[in-house]
Amino acid sequence: MPLSSRLQDAARGAGTTASRGRWLARGAVLLAVAEVAVALREHMQRLTPEERAHLVEIVKQSKGRPSNLSNRDRKELKRILDKIEPRELARRVAGSAGGFRRK
């Protein structure tokens, strides 16, 4: 590409460059979200279909409050969550969002 064409492209304005930057930023965010979704899916697949259904049932029953669960349900929830390995999942997710931390 000749120099004059490149200069003309550059002179078209910063708006083109800015819009390209916004598009790239949106793409990067979508990529990070996709990475998180893949990581979550991989961890959830460690459970059997019955365990996944039981996990949903326990969470619904709790309504977000552990005090709404019996000791037996709390132990079952802990057993299922241990199988998902939430610490490993959190590390993977934090790694995916590494470039998006706010100051």
Residue pairs with C-beta under 8 A, 6 or more apart in sequence:
28 99
28 100
29 100
32 96
32 97
32 99
32 100
35 96
36 93
36 96
36 97
39 89
39 92
39 93
39 96
40 89
40 93
43 84
43 85
43 86
43 88
43 89
44 52
44 84
46 83
46 84
46 85
47 55
47 80
47 83
47 84
51 80
51 83
54 76
54 80
55 77
55 80
58 69
58 73
58 76
58 77
58 80
59 77
61 68
61 69
61 73
62 68
62 69
62 73
62 77
66 74
69 77
